[in-house]
Amino acid sequence: MRRTLRILIGTTVFLPGALAAELNHLPQPWRQEAVVMGADETDNEERYLHELSFQHSQPAPSVIDNGIRGTGGSVGSRRLYLDFRFRQDFGFNENRQGFLLDIQRSEDFDGSYDRQLVGFRHQLTDATEVWLQGDVFPDKSRSDIYFSGRHSFSNESWIHGSWILPDAYFNSKTRSDDAFVDPAQSFFIQWHQPAAKHQLGTTASVTYSPPSTFESREESLVVENETIRGALTHQLRRGHWSLRAALGGEYTRRHYTLDERPGTIATSRDHISFDVEAVHKHHRLQPGIGMHYFYLREQGYTGRNLDEIADVRRKEPSLSGQFRLPLTPAVTLTPSIYLSVPDIEQNYSKSGDDNHHGFTGKVALPFDIVLSREENAILTLATTFYLHKAAFGGGNLQLHWPM
């Protein structure tokens, strides 16, 4: 017992982590709809408790693994949280070339988004390959171009870099009067170090979108934007325990000039979240515990969808716990509990204040159904219930299918 406590305490101190990490391990380039329109609704006190309880139940694959990985759940009577990715590398010519397909659907603080990256990779040497990908639309002005390269080292680690040109042909192809004053671009870099014995190891990722300026005459505004988003994840086995830690964050600065309002509105977003999770893999019930923290500070203009001046501060420490109950060879029930004490102050210029200080919680009853044991395909169906009030907490559907 003392050894177990030392492992958990050591993990908590030295290996912080975050729910945002998985999202930020993918390139997150500048998006026009994000900086111009923004999110289309404000977040209530349970918004990120929902996201915590709907997180992926199966361990994250390596960032280069193929397959389907998706989770979706109700976060309100009219809103569905969805995080989905289908990635497939169709290798040919002894895997020295490959056709790349990467379909993504998720959301961030600026709202939901879709990406359908298609491309090609070519191996220059045994250790180095180059990629060309695009998020292509019938409207050529909306297409993004990704130039990437990856180099592998003798210790099986690798580094990957991308130069992304969002809306690469916008000024010359758009039919609107909108235009880039300073073109947008984004840079993505990722480093991965596998652990011993083929464990997942450590991954670090950063996306940087340097200052750019976009003028939207259709929405009667000019916006300057600079964003940095990053993630660090560490996963390993220590004794009987499977340990996971992740850290994610965002730094965004914008300046809006609105036709109907004199002056410039300085807008900022600072976000950090981390979680630490430990699961006893050799116990019959595989009990697990997690510690989580979510911080968000936003000030300024929200974009045209909400059209508000906002001042948001959220601090949400949480604990989670779970265990597994095999019901049949193909079905397992994993009762889970989520306890949080959010400190939320949200002030808006039109819709007023939306503050919360106190306890929130959920209990979840997810059933993991093995669809194919050979391919490790798992479908998860879950219902959740609030602990701070007598109400249904939303349903959750997940599919994990390595390929």
HUZI-V64148 format. One record per residue. RES is the residue in three letters. SS is DSSP state (2 for helix, 1 for strand, 0 for the rest). PHI is phi as a letter, one per 30 degrees, with the letter a starting at -180 (NA if undefined). OMEGA is omega in whole degrees, -180 to 180 (NA if undefined). Layout:
# HUZI-V64148
res | ss | phi | omega
RES | SS | PHI | OMEGA
RES | SS | PHI | OMEGA
This chain:
# HUZI-V64148
res | ss | phi | omega
MET | 0 | NA | 179
ARG | 2 | d | 179
ARG | 2 | d | 178
THR | 2 | d | 179
LEU | 2 | d | 179
ARG | 2 | d | 179
ILE | 2 | d | -178
LEU | 2 | d | -180
ILE | 2 | d | 179
GLY | 2 | d | 178
THR | 2 | d | -179
THR | 2 | d | -176
VAL | 2 | d | -169
PHE | 2 | c | -175
LEU | 0 | b | 176
PRO | 0 | d | -179
GLY | 0 | a | -176
ALA | 0 | a | 175
LEU | 0 | d | 179
ALA | 2 | d | -174
ALA | 2 | d | -177
GLU | 2 | e | 179
LEU | 2 | d | -176
ASN | 2 | d | 172
HIS | 0 | d | 171
LEU | 0 | c | 177
PRO | 0 | e | 180
GLN | 0 | b | -175
PRO | 0 | d | 175
TRP | 0 | e | 177
ARG | 0 | b | -179
GLN | 2 | d | -178
GLU | 2 | d | 179
ALA | 2 | d | -174
VAL | 2 | d | -179
VAL | 2 | c | -174
MET | 0 | c | -179
GLY | 0 | i | 180
ALA | 0 | d | -177
ASP | 0 | c | 173
GLU | 0 | a | 179
THR | 0 | d | -179
ASP | 0 | c | 176
ASN | 0 | d | -173
GLU | 0 | d | -176
GLU | 0 | c | -171
ARG | 2 | e | -175
TYR | 2 | d | 167
LEU | 2 | d | 175
HIS | 2 | e | -177
GLU | 2 | d | 177
LEU | 2 | d | -177
SER | 2 | d | 179
PHE | 0 | c | -179
GLN | 0 | d | -175
HIS | 0 | e | -177
SER | 0 | d | -178
GLN | 0 | c | -180
PRO | 0 | e | -180
ALA | 0 | d | 176
PRO | 0 | d | 171
SER | 0 | d | -177
VAL | 0 | d | 179
ILE | 0 | c | -180
ASP | 0 | d | 177
ASN | 0 | d | 173
GLY | 1 | k | 179
ILE | 1 | c | 179
ARG | 1 | b | -176
GLY | 1 | b | 174
THR | 1 | b | 178
GLY | 1 | b | -180
GLY | 1 | a | -179
SER | 1 | d | 176
VAL | 0 | c | 179
GLY | 0 | l | -178
SER | 0 | d | -178
ARG | 0 | b | -170
ARG | 0 | b | 177
LEU | 1 | b | 172
TYR | 1 | d | -176
LEU | 1 | b | 175
ASP | 1 | b | -172
PHE | 1 | b | 174
ARG | 1 | b | 171
PHE | 1 | b | -180
ARG | 1 | b | 177
GLN | 1 | b | 175
ASP | 1 | c | -179
PHE | 1 | c | -177
GLY | 1 | d | 176
PHE | 1 | a | -177
ASN | 0 | h | -178
GLU | 0 | h | 176
ASN | 0 | i | 176
ARG | 0 | d | 171
GLN | 1 | b | 179
GLY | 1 | a | 172
PHE | 1 | c | -174
LEU | 1 | c | 175
LEU | 1 | b | -176
ASP | 1 | b | -179
ILE | 1 | c | -176
GLN | 1 | b | 171
ARG | 1 | b | -179
SER | 1 | a | 179
GLU | 1 | a | 174
ASP | 1 | b | -176
PHE | 0 | d | 179
ASP | 0 | c | 177
GLY | 1 | j | -177
SER | 1 | d | 179
TYR | 1 | a | 176
ASP | 1 | b | 173
ARG | 1 | b | 175
GLN | 1 | b | -176
LEU | 1 | d | 173
VAL | 1 | b | -177
GLY | 1 | a | -173
PHE | 1 | b | 174
ARG | 1 | b | -180
HIS | 1 | b | -179
GLN | 1 | d | -180
LEU | 0 | d | 178
THR | 0 | b | 178
ASP | 0 | d | -175
ALA | 0 | c | -171
THR | 1 | b | 175
GLU | 1 | b | 179
VAL | 1 | b | -179
TRP | 1 | b | 169
LEU | 1 | b | -178
GLN | 1 | b | 176
GLY | 1 | b | 170
ASP | 1 | c | -165
VAL | 0 | c | 180
PHE | 0 | b | 172
PRO | 0 | e | 173
ASP | 0 | d | -173
LYS | 2 | e | -177
SER | 2 | d | -176
ARG | 2 | c | -173
SER | 0 | d | 175
ASP | 1 | c | 178
ILE | 1 | b | 180
TYR | 1 | c | 170
PHE | 1 | c | -173
SER | 1 | b | 174
GLY | 1 | b | 180
ARG | 1 | b | 178
HIS | 1 | b | 180
SER | 1 | c | -179
PHE | 0 | c | -175
SER | 0 | d | 180
ASN | 0 | d | 178
GLU | 0 | i | 172
SER | 0 | d | 178
TRP | 1 | a | 177
ILE | 1 | b | -176
HIS | 1 | b | 179
GLY | 1 | b | 179
SER | 1 | b | 169
TRP | 1 | c | -172
ILE | 1 | c | 177
LEU | 1 | c | 179
PRO | 0 | d | 179
ASP | 0 | h | -168
ALA | 0 | e | -176
TYR | 0 | c | -169
PHE | 2 | d | -174
ASN | 2 | d | -177
SER | 2 | c | -174
LYS | 2 | c | -175
THR | 0 | d | 175
ARG | 0 | c | 180
SER | 0 | d | 175
ASP | 0 | c | 178
ASP | 0 | d | -179
ALA | 1 | a | 169
PHE | 1 | d | 170
VAL | 1 | d | 171
ASP | 1 | b | -174
PRO | 0 | e | 177
ALA | 0 | d | 172
GLN | 0 | a | 179
SER | 1 | b | 179
PHE | 1 | b | -179
PHE | 1 | b | 176
ILE | 1 | b | -177
GLN | 1 | b | 177
TRP | 1 | b | -180
HIS | 1 | b | 178
GLN | 1 | b | 178
PRO | 0 | d | 175
ALA | 0 | d | 178
ALA | 2 | d | 176
LYS | 2 | h | 173
HIS | 2 | i | 173
GLN | 0 | d | -169
LEU | 0 | d | 174
GLY | 1 | i | -170
THR | 1 | b | 177
THR | 1 | b | 177
ALA | 1 | b | -176
SER | 1 | b | 177
VAL | 1 | b | 169
THR | 1 | c | 179
TYR | 1 | b | 174
SER | 1 | c | -177
PRO | 1 | d | -176
PRO | 1 | e | 176
SER | 1 | b | -178
THR | 1 | b | -180
PHE | 1 | b | 178
GLU | 1 | c | 178
SER | 1 | c | 178
ARG | 0 | d | 177
GLU | 0 | d | 180
GLU | 0 | c | 174
SER | 0 | h | 178
LEU | 1 | a | 170
VAL | 1 | b | -177
VAL | 1 | b | 171
GLU | 1 | c | -175
ASN | 1 | b | 170
GLU | 1 | b | -175
THR | 1 | b | 170
ILE | 1 | b | 176
ARG | 1 | b | -176
GLY | 1 | b | 180
ALA | 1 | a | 175
LEU | 1 | b | -179
THR | 1 | b | 179
HIS | 1 | b | -179
GLN | 1 | b | -178
LEU | 1 | a | 172
ARG | 1 | c | 176
ARG | 1 | b | -175
GLY | 0 | i | 179
HIS | 0 | d | -172
TRP | 1 | c | 169
SER | 1 | c | -174
LEU | 1 | c | 178
ARG | 1 | b | 177
ALA | 1 | b | -177
ALA | 1 | b | 180
LEU | 1 | b | 178
GLY | 1 | b | -180
GLY | 1 | a | 180
GLU | 1 | b | 174
TYR | 1 | b | -178
THR | 1 | b | 175
ARG | 1 | b | 180
ARG | 1 | b | 174
HIS | 1 | b | -179
TYR | 1 | c | 169
THR | 1 | c | -177
LEU | 1 | c | -178
ASP | 0 | d | -175
GLU | 0 | d | -175
ARG | 0 | b | 180
PRO | 0 | d | 176
GLY | 0 | i | -179
THR | 1 | c | 179
ILE | 1 | c | 176
ALA | 1 | d | -176
THR | 1 | b | -177
SER | 1 | b | 173
ARG | 1 | b | 175
ASP | 1 | b | -177
HIS | 1 | b | 171
ILE | 1 | b | 175
SER | 1 | b | 178
PHE | 1 | b | 173
ASP | 1 | b | 177
VAL | 1 | b | -178
GLU | 1 | b | 178
ALA | 1 | b | -180
VAL | 1 | b | 178
HIS | 1 | d | -172
LYS | 0 | d | -175
HIS | 0 | c | 175
HIS | 0 | d | -177
ARG | 0 | e | -179
LEU | 0 | c | -179
GLN | 0 | h | -180
PRO | 0 | d | 179
GLY | 1 | b | 178
ILE | 1 | b | 180
GLY | 1 | b | 175
MET | 1 | b | -170
HIS | 1 | b | 176
TYR | 1 | b | -179
PHE | 1 | b | 178
TYR | 1 | b | 178
LEU | 1 | b | 176
ARG | 1 | b | 179
GLU | 1 | b | 177
GLN | 1 | b | 175
GLY | 1 | k | -174
TYR | 1 | d | -174
THR | 0 | c | -170
GLY | 0 | j | -171
ARG | 0 | d | -178
ASN | 0 | e | 178
LEU | 0 | d | 178
ASP | 0 | h | -177
GLU | 0 | b | 164
ILE | 1 | c | -170
ALA | 1 | c | 171
ASP | 1 | b | -172
VAL | 1 | b | 174
ARG | 1 | b | 179
ARG | 1 | b | 172
LYS | 1 | b | -172
GLU | 1 | b | 171
PRO | 1 | d | -176
SER | 1 | b | 171
LEU | 1 | b | 176
SER | 1 | b | 177
GLY | 1 | a | -178
GLN | 1 | a | 169
PHE | 0 | a | -173
ARG | 0 | c | 178
LEU | 1 | b | 176
PRO | 1 | d | 180
LEU | 1 | c | 175
THR | 1 | b | 177
PRO | 0 | e | -177
ALA | 0 | c | -175
VAL | 1 | b | 178
THR | 1 | b | 174
LEU | 1 | c | -179
THR | 1 | b | 178
PRO | 1 | e | -176
SER | 1 | b | 179
ILE | 1 | b | -179
TYR | 1 | b | -177
LEU | 1 | b | -176
SER | 1 | b | 176
VAL | 1 | b | -176
PRO | 1 | d | 173
ASP | 1 | c | -169
ILE | 1 | b | 171
GLU | 1 | b | -178
GLN | 1 | b | -179
ASN | 1 | b | -179
TYR | 1 | b | -174
SER | 0 | d | -177
LYS | 0 | c | -175
SER | 0 | c | 175
GLY | 1 | i | -176
ASP | 1 | d | 176
ASP | 0 | b | -174
ASN | 0 | c | 176
HIS | 1 | a | 177
HIS | 1 | b | -180
GLY | 1 | l | -172
PHE | 1 | d | 165
THR | 1 | b | -179
GLY | 1 | a | 178
LYS | 1 | b | 168
VAL | 1 | b | -177
ALA | 1 | b | 179
LEU | 1 | b | -179
PRO | 1 | d | 174
PHE | 1 | c | 176
ASP | 1 | c | -176
ILE | 1 | c | 180
VAL | 1 | d | 178
LEU | 1 | d | 178
SER | 1 | b | -179
ARG | 0 | d | 180
GLU | 0 | d | -178
GLU | 0 | c | 180
ASN | 0 | h | 177
ALA | 1 | d | -174
ILE | 1 | b | 173
LEU | 1 | c | 180
THR | 1 | c | 175
LEU | 1 | b | -175
ALA | 1 | b | 167
THR | 1 | c | 179
THR | 1 | b | -179
PHE | 1 | b | 178
TYR | 1 | d | 173
LEU | 0 | c | -178
HIS | 0 | c | 174
LYS | 0 | a | -178
ALA | 0 | d | -178
ALA | 0 | a | 175
PHE | 1 | d | -174
GLY | 1 | c | 178
GLY | 1 | j | 177
GLY | 1 | c | -176
ASN | 1 | b | 177
LEU | 1 | b | 180
GLN | 1 | b | 173
LEU | 1 | b | 176
HIS | 1 | b | -173
TRP | 1 | b | 175
PRO | 1 | d | -178
MET | 0 | b | NA
